[in-house]
Amino acid sequence: MPELRRDPILSRWVIIATERAKRPSDFKQEEAGAPSAFCPFCEGNEGKTPPEIMACREEGTAPDTPGWRVRVVPNKFPALGIDGNLEKRGIGVYDRMRGVGAHEVIIETPKHERSLTGLDVGRVREVLAVYRDRMRDLKKDDRLHYGMLFKNVGVAAGASLEHTHSQLIVTPVVPRTPMQEMAGCKSFYDYRGRCLFCDMIYQEMDTEQRVVVSNDAFVAFAPYASRFPFEMWIVGKRHESHFEDIRDDEIDALSALLREALVRLERALPGAPYNYIVHTAPFNMSGIKHYHWHIEIIPRLTKVAGFEWGTGFYINPVPPESAAEFLREVEL
Amino acid sequence: MPELRRDPILSRWVIIATERAKRPSDFKQEEAGAPSAFCPFCEGNEGKTPPEIMACREEGTAPDTPGWRVRVVPNKFPALGIDGNLEKRGIGVYDRMRGVGAHEVIIETPKHERSLTGLDVGRVREVLAVYRDRMRDLKKDDRLHYGMLFKNVGVAAGASLEHTHSQLIVTPVVPRTPMQEMAGCKSFYDYRGRCLFCDMIYQEMDTEQRVVVSNDAFVAFAPYASRFPFEMWIVGKRHESHFEDIRDDEIDALSALLREALVRLERALPGAPYNYIVHTAPFNMSGIKHYHWHIEIIPRLTKVAGFEWGTGFYINPVPPESAAEFLREVEL
């Protein structure tokens, strides 16, 4: 069982894999990331993953056999384990608990596609509905407090397999970044009585400079203080703090918008590694007026150097106004 | 002149290079980082850098000519510019100011060494004294509030030249991470009346599990909640909030300890990219009882994926107790 440790200075939690510690010689220098011939996520190889948690599959097909469209399995090398209690304790100035939580993989298609954009909108919709359903299910476990959905595309963005997939990690503590996002939004709300994200999308829709694409329910834009070149955020027009409370008609709108935003990114920057992350409110709060769930899409084109790590201060060589213009001009 | 923009949610500042925006096609996929034949930092090539700000040089030699041991020059592609005023203003929910600040490069030796460890302790001492002197000098400019010294080693850690060097970026705002470190330490101090770092090194010296090397004035240890495999922090035994207030005898002790810590790291992990960053208090505070300057050394062995970016929550496959043991066992 891994261990969760808290840095007392920044209240930053770290998952320490205490079982099989890597030796210095285990860290080889960066490999080219050549795709191996065998893919455990392809249809027919269901036996090479842990047994499925759920799947969207043809009627009459058995679990862990072909016939699925989206399949959710536990991560084979999970960062957290689902069994047992937390055993919280202090060790001098430090805090620890057992690494209880969930780490699931959402395999988005049985075919060996490298990107979610290889799926049509209807299939993307099914993937997003699975995101929501897994969040709702894990939220019932009262040891767990925060669910994070994310996707890594490309070796440099942390992907170890190229077959398109997403991950869900659910933790027994609220991580630092969402806690700080909520604190920032709370202080804006306390002063102005409005949601900061609602104000922000109003301003973005009004000036249009940084908008990449929008529809009735969502807008994708390059944020004013983009950390990374071609960074994009997708924010809903209806105020809602929790991703898992997304409505069915909003899933339709989001599928189309997310797919188009990624197509634009992939055409503007062929082969670029990227991550996207769903930022949402903690499980044990509900209907918060000051926080607004959203998706952050982060292309990984620049190296993050000492300066960024030391300060949380980023240098971005592409103004978001230019980035949005490039992305808008992509031919579809 | 670049622009500083503030993210209203996290109060995160970003430097946006507004002059020569890169186009999507400027971002090529990762190159092998082959060292080019020509090095602008080598002795004899002084004309290939901007004019020197200061240097430790043989008596009677002229600026920007050979005869130096350590040389400080402005960065040729500075993230911030030193002239003009800040022109702070708000744009709806956002904040901006002009990118006023300093961005200097400290060239640590005239010879083409790839690491600070290629220098003997006396020469490392001279480099650290230059760090202190540049901080003291820039602190006099009352537009500037925070100085950050850092080093990038290896392409994957953000280094664009292999000749050993450090950088100093001085900003007109206090960045987010040091602000949060100070807030965390302040709340510990308010409750317990002691410095958190002083408590931490007392505990580390007592248990010894995570200590890599120590001397009379400093201790290098793998922090309890290490984010990265083989992460090391160097903390002074005397409480001091500002790096630039380091005493001469402490520079002696730090030179020996920093050099040894890096030698151990480089022998345990040959060729590994790494960063180190001096974490210190803002210029406009002095003698703070709750904050303690220190150096964080971060090997860059693992990819930072979507999970870490979205949450500030790290997964580390090497417990710091094991990392410290490996580093202690390195033969010198």
Contacts between the chains, C-beta under 8 A, distances in Angstrom:
chain1	res1	chain2	res2	distance
A	3	B	319	7.9
A	5	B	224	5.9
A	5	B	225	4.1
A	6	B	225	6.0
A	7	B	223	7.1
A	7	B	224	7.4
A	7	B	225	3.9
A	8	B	184	7.1
A	8	B	188	6.9
A	8	B	196	6.0
A	8	B	200	7.3
A	8	B	225	8.0
A	9	B	181	5.3
A	9	B	184	4.6
A	9	B	185	6.2
A	9	B	196	6.3
A	9	B	197	7.9
A	10	B	177	7.7
A	10	B	180	5.7
A	10	B	181	6.2
A	10	B	184	5.5
A	11	B	184	6.4
A	12	B	225	6.6
A	12	B	227	7.3
A	12	B	312	5.8
A	12	B	313	7.5
A	12	B	314	7.4
A	13	B	225	7.4
A	13	B	313	5.4
A	13	B	314	8.0
A	14	B	225	4.5
A	14	B	226	6.7
A	14	B	227	5.6
A	14	B	313	7.4
A	14	B	314	4.8
A	14	B	315	7.5
A	14	B	316	5.7
A	15	B	313	7.3
A	15	B	314	7.0
A	15	B	315	4.6
A	15	B	316	6.9
A	16	B	225	7.8
A	16	B	226	7.6
A	16	B	316	5.4
A	16	B	319	5.2
A	16	B	320	7.6
A	17	B	315	7.2
A	17	B	316	6.9
A	17	B	317	4.6
A	17	B	318	7.7
A	17	B	319	7.5
A	18	B	319	5.3
A	20	B	317	8.0
A	21	B	317	7.2
A	21	B	318	5.4
A	21	B	319	5.5
A	21	B	322	4.3
A	22	B	229	6.6
A	22	B	317	4.9
A	22	B	318	5.2
A	23	B	326	7.0
A	24	B	230	7.2
A	24	B	268	4.4
A	24	B	269	5.1
A	24	B	326	5.5
A	27	B	229	6.9
A	27	B	269	6.3
A	27	B	272	6.8
A	27	B	301	4.3
A	29	B	271	5.9
A	29	B	272	7.8
A	30	B	156	6.5
A	79	B	307	7.8
A	79	B	315	5.0
A	91	B	224	7.7
A	92	B	199	7.6
A	92	B	203	4.4
A	93	B	196	6.6
A	93	B	199	5.1
A	93	B	200	5.6
A	93	B	203	6.0
A	94	B	224	4.7
A	94	B	225	7.1
A	146	B	311	7.9
A	148	B	307	6.7
A	148	B	310	5.7
A	148	B	311	5.9
A	150	B	305	7.7
A	150	B	306	3.5
A	150	B	307	5.7
A	150	B	310	5.6
A	151	B	306	6.2
A	152	B	305	4.9
A	152	B	306	5.0
A	155	B	303	7.5
A	156	B	30	6.5
A	156	B	303	6.9
A	157	B	303	7.4
A	157	B	305	6.4
A	157	B	306	7.0
A	158	B	303	4.4
A	158	B	304	6.9
A	158	B	305	2.5
A	158	B	306	6.5
A	158	B	307	7.8
A	159	B	305	7.7
A	167	B	306	7.6
A	167	B	307	7.3
A	169	B	307	5.9
A	171	B	313	6.9
A	175	B	310	8.0
A	175	B	311	3.5
A	175	B	312	5.9
A	175	B	313	4.1
A	176	B	311	6.8
A	176	B	312	3.8
A	176	B	313	6.8
A	177	B	10	7.7
A	177	B	310	6.4
A	177	B	311	5.0
A	177	B	312	4.1
A	177	B	313	7.7
A	178	B	311	6.6
A	180	B	10	5.7
A	180	B	180	8.0
A	180	B	312	7.8
A	181	B	9	5.3
A	181	B	10	6.2
A	184	B	8	7.1
A	184	B	9	4.5
A	184	B	10	5.5
A	184	B	11	6.4
A	185	B	9	6.2
A	188	B	8	6.9
A	196	B	8	6.0
A	196	B	9	6.3
A	196	B	93	6.6
A	197	B	9	7.9
A	199	B	92	7.6
A	199	B	93	5.2
A	200	B	8	7.3
A	200	B	93	5.7
A	203	B	92	4.4
A	203	B	93	6.1
A	223	B	7	7.1
A	224	B	5	5.9
A	224	B	7	7.5
A	224	B	91	7.8
A	224	B	94	4.7
A	225	B	5	4.2
A	225	B	6	6.0
A	225	B	7	3.9
A	225	B	8	8.0
A	225	B	12	6.6
A	225	B	13	7.4
A	225	B	14	4.5
A	225	B	16	7.8
A	225	B	94	7.1
A	226	B	14	6.7
A	226	B	16	7.6
A	227	B	12	7.3
A	227	B	14	5.6
A	229	B	22	6.6
A	229	B	27	6.8
A	230	B	24	7.2
A	268	B	24	4.5
A	269	B	24	5.2
A	269	B	27	6.2
A	271	B	29	5.9
A	272	B	27	6.8
A	272	B	29	7.7
A	275	B	305	6.6
A	275	B	306	3.6
A	275	B	309	6.0
A	275	B	310	7.8
A	276	B	306	6.9
A	277	B	306	5.1
A	277	B	307	7.9
A	277	B	309	6.3
A	277	B	310	3.4
A	278	B	310	7.8
A	279	B	310	6.5
A	296	B	309	7.9
A	296	B	310	7.1
A	298	B	306	7.7
A	298	B	309	6.1
A	301	B	27	4.3
A	303	B	155	7.5
A	303	B	156	6.9
A	303	B	157	7.4
A	303	B	158	4.4
A	304	B	158	6.9
A	304	B	304	7.1
A	305	B	150	7.6
A	305	B	152	4.8
A	305	B	157	6.4
A	305	B	158	2.5
A	305	B	159	7.7
A	305	B	275	6.6
A	306	B	150	3.5
A	306	B	151	6.2
A	306	B	152	5.0
A	306	B	157	7.0
A	306	B	158	6.5
A	306	B	167	7.7
A	306	B	275	3.5
A	306	B	276	6.9
A	306	B	277	5.1
A	306	B	298	7.7
A	307	B	79	7.8
A	307	B	148	6.6
A	307	B	150	5.7
A	307	B	158	7.8
A	307	B	167	7.3
A	307	B	169	5.9
A	307	B	277	7.9
A	309	B	275	6.0
A	309	B	277	6.2
A	309	B	296	7.9
A	309	B	298	6.1
A	310	B	148	5.6
A	310	B	150	5.6
A	310	B	175	8.0
A	310	B	177	6.5
A	310	B	275	7.8
A	310	B	277	3.4
A	310	B	278	7.8
A	310	B	279	6.5
A	310	B	296	7.1
A	311	B	146	7.9
A	311	B	148	5.8
A	311	B	175	3.6
A	311	B	176	6.9
A	311	B	177	5.0
A	311	B	178	6.7
A	312	B	12	5.8
A	312	B	175	5.8
A	312	B	176	3.8
A	312	B	177	4.1
A	312	B	180	7.8
A	313	B	12	7.5
A	313	B	13	5.4
A	313	B	14	7.4
A	313	B	15	7.2
A	313	B	171	6.9
A	313	B	175	4.1
A	313	B	176	6.8
A	313	B	177	7.7
A	314	B	12	7.4
A	314	B	13	8.0
A	314	B	14	4.7
A	314	B	15	7.0
A	315	B	14	7.5
A	315	B	15	4.6
A	315	B	17	7.2
A	315	B	79	5.0
A	316	B	14	5.6
A	316	B	15	6.9
A	316	B	16	5.4
A	316	B	17	6.9
A	317	B	17	4.6
A	317	B	20	7.9
A	317	B	21	7.2
A	317	B	22	4.9
A	318	B	17	7.7
A	318	B	21	5.4
A	318	B	22	5.2
A	319	B	3	7.9
A	319	B	16	5.2
A	319	B	17	7.5
A	319	B	18	5.3
A	319	B	21	5.6
A	320	B	16	7.6
A	322	B	21	4.2
A	326	B	23	7.0
A	326	B	24	5.5
